[in-house]
C-alpha cells in the first residue's frame, strides 16, 4: 500500500516535531548537558 504525498509529508513533519520536542526536553536537564560537553571534549580535547 502506497502512502499519498500529503500523508507522507504529514508523517515527516510529525517525526521532525517529535525529535525537536525530545531535544528541547533534554535541555531541561543540566546534568545531561554537562555530560554531553564532557563527551565532546574527550573526543576533540587535548
C-alpha positions as CSV (number, residue, x, y, z in Angstrom):
1,X,0.0,0.0,0.0
2,X,1.5,3.4,-1.0
3,X,1.1,6.5,1.1
4,X,-0.2,9.6,-0.5
5,X,2.3,12.5,-0.8
6,X,0.2,14.5,1.7
7,X,0.2,11.7,4.3
8,X,4.0,11.2,3.7
9,X,4.6,14.9,4.3
10,X,2.5,15.0,7.5
11,X,4.3,11.9,8.8
12,X,7.7,13.6,8.1
13,X,6.6,16.8,9.8
14,X,5.3,14.8,12.8
15,X,8.5,12.9,13.1
16,X,10.6,16.1,12.9
17,X,8.3,17.7,15.6
18,X,8.8,14.7,17.9
19,X,12.6,14.9,17.5
20,X,12.5,18.6,18.3
21,X,10.4,18.1,21.4
22,X,12.7,15.4,22.6
23,X,15.8,17.6,22.1
24,X,14.2,20.5,23.9
25,X,13.1,18.2,26.7
26,X,16.8,17.2,27.2
27,X,17.8,20.8,27.5
28,X,15.8,21.0,30.8
29,X,18.3,18.5,32.4
30,X,21.5,20.4,33.1
31,X,23.4,17.3,34.0
32,X,22.8,15.9,30.6
33,X,24.3,19.0,29.0
34,X,27.4,18.7,31.2
35,X,27.8,15.1,30.3
36,X,27.4,15.8,26.6
37,X,30.0,18.6,26.8
38,X,32.4,16.2,28.6
39,X,32.0,13.6,25.9
40,X,32.6,16.2,23.1
41,X,35.7,17.5,25.0
42,X,37.0,14.0,25.4
43,X,36.7,13.4,21.6
44,X,38.3,16.7,20.5
45,X,40.2,18.0,23.5
46,X,43.9,17.6,24.2
